[in-house]
Amino acid sequence: MTLLHDAELTAAFDRGADAYDRLVALNPGYHAHLRRSARRLALPDGGAGRRVLDLGCGTGASTAALATAFPRAEIVGADASSAMLARARGRGGLERVRFVHATAEELVADDAHGPFDAVFAAYLFRNVADPDAVLRGVHDLLVPDGRLVAHEYTLGGGRADRLVWSAVCRGVVMPLGGLTGDGALYRHLWHSVLEFDTAPEFAARMRRAGFDGVRALPLPGWQTGVAHTFAGRRHPITADGGQ
């Protein structure tokens, strides 16, 4: 299958925004898993004095997870889809969040938005044309010792993982997505996981982008072997002033 990219993918998310939250809410543990991944940023004191970027915030479910985990942090949410952002802006409890309409590529290239103490990216990197460039841009947006957590559908690498993911997509995701009229978007989501990195490959990609201490942590339930949290840090400043 030919995957959707750039403006075509953004347009698909714009069309699917109204039904998106209803569909993902049917996924057992969806919001709990986002909160679990957000907490893995491990910012002290509720995030007081810290700036956190939710890159690819979508309808704001990931932003809500950040706001719950770090009620004292300054949070910026960014997404390429104006319709998704409209839903995020209307979500209760996020009044203190500043939302930015920008692609991941645009935001990481704009120094005016940074720096950040932490970046959270849920379901983002398999949906950008050049994940290596975005990872390098995120690295450069972070303060020294700043933290990245990516929450992503990335298969563990075994044949069973591919079978579970495809069975869920064939049996649940595609029938429900078809009812909304957004079948092309959900076909993209299905195949984007199959064609993207395995969990070890994405962890290695983060290391190549300059992140230290990279860990790939499986999520529980049916998503074990299907979805992971990835955590890494930018190099700290050394005693001689280097990184």
VOKOLRO-500171 format. One record per residue (C-alpha): residue number from 1; residue in one letter; x, y, z. Coordinates in pm, 1 decimal. Example, Ala and Ser with C-alpha at 12.3 -4.5 7.8 and 13.67 -1.06 7.14 Angstrom:
atom n:1, res:A, east:1230.0, north:-450.0, up:780.0
atom n:2, res:S, east:1367.0, north:-106.0, up:714.0
//
This chain:
atom n:1, res:M, east:0.0, north:0.0, up:0.0
atom n:2, res:T, east:113.9, north:357.6, up:-70.6
atom n:3, res:L, east:114.9, north:548.8, up:258.0
atom n:4, res:L, east:-17.7, north:901.1, up:298.3
atom n:5, res:H, east:243.7, north:1174.4, up:341.3
atom n:6, res:D, east:271.9, north:1542.9, up:423.2
atom n:7, res:A, east:-26.3, north:1753.1, up:305.3
atom n:8, res:E, east:-223.6, north:1443.9, up:200.7
atom n:9, res:L, east:-192.0, north:1293.0, up:548.8
atom n:10, res:T, east:-274.8, north:1623.7, up:716.9
atom n:11, res:A, east:-590.5, north:1650.5, up:504.7
atom n:12, res:A, east:-689.9, north:1295.8, up:606.0
atom n:13, res:F, east:-650.1, north:1385.6, up:974.4
atom n:14, res:D, east:-852.6, north:1703.3, up:916.4
atom n:15, res:R, east:-1136.6, north:1498.1, up:767.8
atom n:16, res:G, east:-1118.5, north:1233.6, up:1041.5
atom n:17, res:A, east:-1085.1, north:1465.2, up:1341.9
atom n:18, res:D, east:-1448.8, north:1453.6, up:1452.7
atom n:19, res:A, east:-1462.4, north:1073.3, up:1483.3
atom n:20, res:Y, east:-1102.1, north:1013.8, up:1589.0
atom n:21, res:D, east:-1146.6, north:1044.0, up:1967.1
atom n:22, res:R, east:-1452.7, north:819.4, up:1965.3
atom n:23, res:L, east:-1262.1, north:545.1, up:1786.7
atom n:24, res:V, east:-944.3, north:556.3, up:1994.3
atom n:25, res:A, east:-1153.4, north:556.2, up:2314.1
atom n:26, res:L, east:-1256.6, north:200.1, up:2220.4
atom n:27, res:N, east:-892.6, north:89.9, up:2256.7
atom n:28, res:P, east:-855.7, north:-59.9, up:2607.4
atom n:29, res:G, east:-594.0, north:135.6, up:2799.1
atom n:30, res:Y, east:-543.8, north:405.6, up:2535.4
atom n:31, res:H, east:-553.9, north:702.9, up:2773.4
atom n:32, res:A, east:-391.4, north:514.2, up:3061.9
atom n:33, res:H, east:-100.8, north:421.2, up:2835.5
atom n:34, res:L, east:-54.4, north:784.3, up:2729.9
atom n:35, res:R, east:-42.1, north:886.4, up:3095.9
atom n:36, res:R, east:208.5, north:609.7, up:3169.7
atom n:37, res:S, east:434.9, north:729.8, up:2887.4
atom n:38, res:A, east:399.5, north:1095.8, up:2989.3
atom n:39, res:R, east:508.9, north:1013.8, up:3344.8
atom n:40, res:R, east:825.7, north:859.1, up:3202.1
atom n:41, res:L, east:950.4, north:1210.8, up:3131.8
atom n:42, res:A, east:1005.0, north:1207.9, up:3510.8
atom n:43, res:L, east:1006.8, north:1584.8, up:3560.2
atom n:44, res:P, east:1041.4, north:1678.1, up:3928.5
atom n:45, res:D, east:801.9, north:1891.5, up:4135.2
atom n:46, res:G, east:510.7, north:1851.4, up:3896.4
atom n:47, res:G, east:715.4, north:2010.5, up:3618.0
atom n:48, res:A, east:749.0, north:2346.3, up:3798.0
atom n:49, res:G, east:969.6, north:2581.2, up:3596.0
atom n:50, res:R, east:989.4, north:2337.5, up:3302.0
atom n:51, res:R, east:877.1, north:2386.9, up:2941.1
atom n:52, res:V, east:727.7, north:2079.7, up:2774.1
atom n:53, res:L, east:642.0, north:2035.2, up:2405.6
atom n:54, res:D, east:370.8, north:1793.6, up:2290.4
atom n:55, res:L, east:483.3, north:1742.7, up:1931.9
atom n:56, res:G, east:204.0, north:1610.3, up:1711.1
atom n:57, res:C, east:-56.0, north:1667.0, up:1982.3
atom n:58, res:G, east:-354.6, north:1573.8, up:1765.3
atom n:59, res:T, east:-686.2, north:1616.6, up:1944.8
atom n:60, res:G, east:-510.5, north:1678.2, up:2275.7
atom n:61, res:A, east:-532.5, north:1333.0, up:2438.7
atom n:62, res:S, east:-154.2, north:1327.8, up:2478.8
atom n:63, res:T, east:-160.2, north:1690.0, up:2597.8
atom n:64, res:A, east:-413.0, north:1596.9, up:2864.8
atom n:65, res:A, east:-182.0, north:1316.7, up:2977.8
atom n:66, res:L, east:102.1, north:1567.8, up:3011.2
atom n:67, res:A, east:-115.9, north:1817.6, up:3197.4
atom n:68, res:T, east:-215.7, north:1547.8, up:3445.1
atom n:69, res:A, east:140.4, north:1425.5, up:3497.4
atom n:70, res:F, east:294.6, north:1773.1, up:3523.6
atom n:71, res:P, east:35.2, north:2024.0, up:3647.2
atom n:72, res:R, east:300.0, north:2292.8, up:3710.6
atom n:73, res:A, east:476.0, north:2276.9, up:3373.4
atom n:74, res:E, east:441.2, north:2522.3, up:3084.8
atom n:75, res:I, east:303.2, north:2310.0, up:2799.2
atom n:76, res:V, east:303.1, north:2382.8, up:2426.0
atom n:77, res:G, east:104.9, north:2158.2, up:2189.9
atom n:78, res:A, east:175.1, north:2154.5, up:1815.8
atom n:79, res:D, east:8.8, north:1977.4, up:1525.3
atom n:80, res:A, east:-16.9, north:2008.2, up:1147.4
atom n:81, res:S, east:-392.3, north:1944.0, up:1139.9
atom n:82, res:S, east:-605.8, north:2249.9, up:1207.9
atom n:83, res:A, east:-913.7, north:2033.7, up:1272.1
atom n:84, res:M, east:-728.4, north:1821.3, up:1527.1
atom n:85, res:L, east:-601.2, north:2136.9, up:1697.3
atom n:86, res:A, east:-953.4, north:2278.4, up:1714.2
atom n:87, res:R, east:-1059.9, north:1971.8, up:1911.0
atom n:88, res:A, east:-753.2, north:2001.4, up:2135.8
atom n:89, res:R, east:-828.7, north:2367.4, up:2208.8
atom n:90, res:G, east:-1183.7, north:2273.8, up:2304.1
atom n:91, res:R, east:-1080.4, north:1993.8, up:2538.7
atom n:92, res:G, east:-1149.2, north:2070.1, up:2903.8
atom n:93, res:G, east:-857.5, north:2117.0, up:3141.3
atom n:94, res:L, east:-612.7, north:2246.1, up:2880.1
atom n:95, res:E, east:-680.6, north:2617.6, up:2910.8
atom n:96, res:R, east:-322.8, north:2686.3, up:3020.4
atom n:97, res:V, east:-174.3, north:2509.1, up:2715.7
atom n:98, res:R, east:-48.5, north:2717.1, up:2421.7
atom n:99, res:F, east:-130.2, north:2548.5, up:2090.9
atom n:100, res:V, east:68.8, north:2605.4, up:1771.8
atom n:101, res:H, east:-44.6, north:2514.2, up:1419.2
atom n:102, res:A, east:273.4, north:2376.0, up:1261.8
atom n:103, res:T, east:414.1, north:2057.6, up:1117.6
atom n:104, res:A, east:676.3, north:1876.0, up:1320.4
atom n:105, res:E, east:935.3, north:1978.4, up:1062.8
atom n:106, res:E, east:838.0, north:2346.0, up:1084.4
atom n:107, res:L, east:837.2, north:2353.7, up:1461.5
atom n:108, res:V, east:1172.8, north:2184.3, up:1520.1
atom n:109, res:A, east:1331.4, north:2419.8, up:1264.5
atom n:110, res:D, east:1200.3, north:2732.1, up:1443.5
atom n:111, res:D, east:1425.8, north:2832.6, up:1732.1
atom n:112, res:A, east:1163.8, north:3085.8, up:1844.2
atom n:113, res:H, east:957.6, north:2807.1, up:2003.9
atom n:114, res:G, east:1241.6, north:2656.5, up:2208.1
atom n:115, res:P, east:1423.5, north:2557.4, up:2407.2
atom n:116, res:F, east:1229.9, north:2287.7, up:2593.0
atom n:117, res:D, east:1313.1, north:2082.1, up:2898.4
atom n:118, res:A, east:1114.1, north:1788.4, up:2760.0
atom n:119, res:V, east:941.3, north:1675.9, up:2441.2
atom n:120, res:F, east:658.3, north:1422.7, up:2424.7
atom n:121, res:A, east:566.9, north:1272.4, up:2086.4
atom n:122, res:A, east:277.0, north:1027.1, up:2063.3
atom n:123, res:Y, east:221.4, north:838.9, up:1736.4
atom n:124, res:L, east:431.5, north:1093.9, up:1547.9
atom n:125, res:F, east:753.3, north:958.3, up:1404.0
atom n:126, res:R, east:607.7, north:694.4, up:1168.9
atom n:127, res:N, east:389.7, north:969.6, up:1021.9
atom n:128, res:V, east:666.5, north:1211.0, up:919.6
atom n:129, res:A, east:851.8, north:1186.3, up:589.9
atom n:130, res:D, east:1198.5, north:1208.7, up:748.2
atom n:131, res:P, east:1196.5, north:1081.0, up:1107.7
atom n:132, res:D, east:1575.0, north:1117.7, up:1135.1
atom n:133, res:A, east:1557.3, north:1490.2, up:1057.2
atom n:134, res:V, east:1274.0, north:1542.6, up:1305.8
atom n:135, res:L, east:1462.1, north:1349.9, up:1575.7
atom n:136, res:R, east:1771.7, north:1564.3, up:1518.6
atom n:137, res:G, east:1553.9, north:1875.9, up:1533.9
atom n:138, res:V, east:1397.1, north:1762.1, up:1860.6
atom n:139, res:H, east:1743.9, north:1695.2, up:1999.7
atom n:140, res:D, east:1848.9, north:2049.4, up:1913.4
atom n:141, res:L, east:1532.2, north:2200.9, up:2067.3
atom n:142, res:L, east:1609.0, north:2041.0, up:2404.1
atom n:143, res:V, east:1816.7, north:2198.3, up:2677.0
atom n:144, res:P, east:2126.1, north:1999.8, up:2778.8
atom n:145, res:D, east:2005.2, north:1688.3, up:2963.1
atom n:146, res:G, east:1654.3, north:1754.8, up:2824.2
atom n:147, res:R, east:1429.0, north:1453.8, up:2777.9
atom n:148, res:L, east:1240.9, north:1299.1, up:2487.1
atom n:149, res:V, east:967.7, north:1040.4, up:2530.0
atom n:150, res:A, east:809.9, north:891.0, up:2217.7
atom n:151, res:H, east:493.4, north:684.6, up:2257.7
atom n:152, res:E, east:453.0, north:481.5, up:1941.5
atom n:153, res:Y, east:305.9, north:177.8, up:1773.1
atom n:154, res:T, east:629.8, north:-5.4, up:1697.4
atom n:155, res:L, east:628.4, north:-382.2, up:1665.9
atom n:156, res:G, east:862.6, north:-592.2, up:1874.6
atom n:157, res:G, east:997.3, north:-765.2, up:1566.1
atom n:158, res:G, east:848.0, north:-1112.2, up:1602.0
atom n:159, res:R, east:600.6, north:-1264.9, up:1357.8
atom n:160, res:A, east:336.3, north:-1285.8, up:1632.3
atom n:161, res:D, east:351.2, north:-907.6, up:1682.1
atom n:162, res:R, east:268.1, north:-845.2, up:1316.0
atom n:163, res:L, east:-14.1, north:-1099.3, up:1329.4
atom n:164, res:V, east:-170.1, north:-940.6, up:1640.4
atom n:165, res:W, east:-153.5, north:-590.4, up:1492.9
atom n:166, res:S, east:-301.6, north:-697.2, up:1159.5
atom n:167, res:A, east:-575.2, north:-899.4, up:1330.1
atom n:168, res:V, east:-678.7, north:-595.2, up:1537.5
atom n:169, res:C, east:-674.8, north:-372.3, up:1230.1
atom n:170, res:R, east:-873.5, north:-615.6, up:1014.8
atom n:171, res:G, east:-1122.0, north:-704.6, up:1287.0
atom n:172, res:V, east:-1172.7, north:-370.6, up:1464.7
atom n:173, res:V, east:-991.4, north:-67.5, up:1324.4
atom n:174, res:M, east:-1084.4, north:-98.0, up:958.1
atom n:175, res:P, east:-1454.2, north:-185.4, up:1006.9
atom n:176, res:L, east:-1503.2, north:107.1, up:1247.9
atom n:177, res:G, east:-1291.4, north:343.2, up:1037.8
atom n:178, res:G, east:-1495.1, north:246.8, up:733.2
atom n:179, res:L, east:-1816.7, north:343.6, up:908.9
atom n:180, res:T, east:-1683.7, north:697.6, up:955.2
atom n:181, res:G, east:-1595.2, north:730.0, up:586.5
atom n:182, res:D, east:-1225.4, north:764.4, up:673.2
atom n:183, res:G, east:-1109.3, north:423.9, up:556.3
atom n:184, res:A, east:-801.9, north:565.9, up:379.0
atom n:185, res:L, east:-674.0, north:720.2, up:703.6
atom n:186, res:Y, east:-710.6, north:397.7, up:899.2
atom n:187, res:R, east:-555.7, north:189.4, up:622.1
atom n:188, res:H, east:-260.8, north:428.7, up:642.8
atom n:189, res:L, east:-238.5, north:383.7, up:1019.5
atom n:190, res:W, east:-245.2, north:4.8, up:982.6
atom n:191, res:H, east:26.1, north:-14.5, up:719.1
atom n:192, res:S, east:237.8, north:268.1, up:859.6
atom n:193, res:V, east:306.0, north:46.1, up:1162.5
atom n:194, res:L, east:392.0, north:-256.5, up:948.6
atom n:195, res:E, east:632.2, north:-53.0, up:735.5
atom n:196, res:F, east:796.3, north:147.1, up:1016.2
atom n:197, res:D, east:1082.9, north:49.7, up:1245.8
atom n:198, res:T, east:1064.8, north:-232.5, up:1493.6
atom n:199, res:A, east:1119.9, north:-122.4, up:1853.3
atom n:200, res:P, east:1495.8, north:-202.8, up:1848.4
atom n:201, res:E, east:1532.8, north:-19.5, up:1517.2
atom n:202, res:F, east:1364.2, north:295.4, up:1645.9
atom n:203, res:A, east:1574.5, north:291.8, up:1963.0
atom n:204, res:A, east:1884.7, north:273.6, up:1741.5
atom n:205, res:R, east:1748.5, north:562.0, up:1531.9
atom n:206, res:M, east:1721.3, north:774.7, up:1847.6
atom n:207, res:R, east:2080.3, north:695.1, up:1940.2
atom n:208, res:R, east:2200.3, north:796.7, up:1592.7
atom n:209, res:A, east:2020.6, north:1129.9, up:1639.7
atom n:210, res:G, east:2235.0, north:1193.6, up:1947.9
atom n:211, res:F, east:2016.8, north:1074.9, up:2236.6
atom n:212, res:D, east:2178.0, north:911.9, up:2540.7
atom n:213, res:G, east:2039.5, north:646.0, up:2771.3
atom n:214, res:V, east:1777.2, north:532.5, up:2520.2
atom n:215, res:R, east:1530.4, north:275.6, up:2651.4
atom n:216, res:A, east:1245.3, north:95.1, up:2474.4
atom n:217, res:L, east:973.8, north:0.0, up:2722.8
atom n:218, res:P, east:678.4, north:-220.6, up:2621.2
atom n:219, res:L, east:325.1, north:-115.0, up:2703.2
atom n:220, res:P, east:97.1, north:-364.2, up:2883.4
atom n:221, res:G, east:-212.5, north:-552.7, up:2778.4
atom n:222, res:W, east:-285.8, north:-650.4, up:2419.8
atom n:223, res:Q, east:-34.0, north:-388.3, up:2304.3
atom n:224, res:T, east:265.8, north:-575.2, up:2446.6
atom n:225, res:G, east:488.8, north:-629.8, up:2145.0
atom n:226, res:V, east:283.8, north:-377.8, up:1945.8
atom n:227, res:A, east:337.6, north:-41.9, up:2121.5
atom n:228, res:H, east:632.7, north:95.2, up:2317.4
atom n:229, res:T, east:752.3, north:395.9, up:2509.8
atom n:230, res:F, east:1095.7, north:525.0, up:2406.3
atom n:231, res:A, east:1289.9, north:748.3, up:2642.9
atom n:232, res:G, east:1620.2, north:930.1, up:2587.8
atom n:233, res:R, east:1810.1, north:1245.0, up:2683.7
atom n:234, res:R, east:2019.4, north:1509.9, up:2516.4
atom n:235, res:H, east:2384.3, north:1507.4, up:2628.9
atom n:236, res:P, east:2437.0, north:1705.3, up:2951.1
atom n:237, res:I, east:2692.3, north:1984.3, up:2969.7
atom n:238, res:T, east:3030.1, north:1849.3, up:3081.4
atom n:239, res:A, east:3274.7, north:2013.7, up:3318.8
atom n:240, res:D, east:3467.0, north:2166.6, up:3025.8
atom n:241, res:G, east:3148.8, north:2318.3, up:2880.5
atom n:242, res:G, east:3101.1, north:2060.0, up:2604.3
atom n:243, res:Q, east:2811.2, north:1821.9, up:2548.2
//
